[in-house]
Structure formats: structure tokens, C-alpha cells
Amino acid sequence: MKKMLLFATAALFMLVLSSCSESTPEDVTAKAIKCIIDKDYKGYVDMMYFKKDYTDEQKQQLVTLVQDKMDKEIEKKEGIKDFSVGTPDVKDDEASVPYTLTYGNGDTKDDRMKLVKNEEGKWMIDSGK
């Protein structure tokens, strides 16, 4: 009986652990948008997949570039008030996720976020680089 209980506990632990490490394209897209809303540009860049290794300095330059672009665009439209994420189009290790941003001034923007799976099977923003 103790062995059965121990096995069941171990199996449940593994199930919970594996479900926490798996993320969906929708989850990654929502988290990326939240990073932009919170002005966590480093967090956003950390979610990006690069085909080659980038140095910390190169990543910091990218953080600055993303910050400059996003801050200007979002400030003009009085911030992001809300967002929604749609159903992704998934093909093998690539996904395209539609999303809608609603700005503080009432404007909306429909766009898509491209994602790829990395070597560990984790969904990440496709940097194109």
C-alpha cells in the first residue's frame, strides 16, 4: 500500500512539473504583451529565440532598440489599455498568434506574433535573427 501511495505521489508530482514547464503559443504571446505593458523590455528580449548566440552587450542593445520603438508608439496612443490573444496557427515548430491591442485613446491594432520552438521544445518569439 505504501509503495502504491508513493508511486501515485511521484506520478502526480511529475505531471504537475511537466504541465508547468509546458507553455502554449497563446501563453507566450500574452506574456510578451504584458512585458511591453510593464515596460519590461529585458523580459521581452529574454523571450526571443536567436539562431546564433548573442552576447549580453548585443542583447542590451536590442533591449534599448525595443524600448525606444515601443515607448514612442505606445506613448502616442496613451498606453495599452487592454489586449486579447486569438487562436494560433501552428505548423510543426512554428506558430503565428493573432492578437489585438486596445490603446488608451481608443484605437485598436490587430497583429500577429511569430513564435518558434527552441531546442528544448519551448515556445519563444521568433527574432528572425
N, C-alpha and C positions, 0 to 999 in steps of 0.2 A: 504494500500500500504506500509506504514512504517513497519507494522508487517511482511509483506511478505519479505521485504528487510532485516529486522533484522534476520528473520529465515534463509534466504539464506546465510547471512554473518556468522551466527553461525554455520550452516551446513558446509560451506566451511572451516571455522577455525578448526572444529573437524576433517574434512577429512585430512587437511594438518598436523594437530597434530598427528593423528594416523599413517599417512604414514611416518612421520619422526621417530616415535618410533619403527616401524617395520624394522627389518633388515633381509636380506636373508643369507643363509649359505655362498653364494659367497662373500657377503659384509664382513662378519665376517672373512673369510679366507684372503681376501685381506688386511683388516685392521691389522690382526695378522702378516702377512708377512711384511707390512710396519713398524710395531713396531720393528721387528727384523732388518730390513734395517736401521732404525733410531736409533737403539740400545736403544729403549725404552722398556727395559725388564720388568719394573714395569707395564707398559701399557699392555704388553703381558700377564703377570700373572693375571692382573685385569680382563682380558677377559676369564679366566679359570673358569670352574664350578667344585666345590668341593662338594662331597656328605656330608661331615661334615664340621663344622666351623673350619677355620684355624685362628690362632692368627696372629697379624701383624708380629710378630717375625718369625713365620713359613713361612709366605708369603715372607718375606725378604730373608730368607734362600733359598727359591725356586727361587727368582729373581737372587740371586748370582749364583745358580746352572745353571740356564738357560743361564745367561751371560757367564759363564766360557765355557760352552759347545758350544754355538753359536759363540762366538768370535773366538775360536780356529778353528772351522770348516770353518767359513767364511773367516778368515784371510788367511788360507792356499790356498783358491781358489780366492784370490784377490777381495773379496767383492761380493755382489749380484748386477749384472748389470741390470737385468730385471726379471719379473715374469709374469706368466699368470695363471688364475684360470679357471678351466673347469666347466662342468655341474655336480651338486651334485647328489648323490644317496640319496634320502630322504625316510625314513620309519618312520612314526609316529613322535616321538620326537627325532629322531637321524638322523644325516646326515654324509656322507662321501664325502668330496670335493677334487677332484683331482687338483693338481697344479704343475707347472713346474717352477723351478728356473734356471736362467741363470747367471752363475758366471762371474766375470771379466776375468778369464783365459780361458773362452770359454766353460768350462764344463757345462753340464746341469744335473738337478736332477728332476725326476718325483716322486711325493709322494702324499699322501692323508692326509687331516686333518679331524679328527673325531670331530663332534660337537654334542651337546645335547641342548635341550630346557630346561631352568630353570623353576621354578615355575610360573614366570611371563610371560612365553612364549617367552623369549628372547634367541636367539641362542648364545651359548658360547662354547669355546674349551673344549672338554672332557678331564679332568685331569686324569681320571682313578682312582682317589683317593676319 
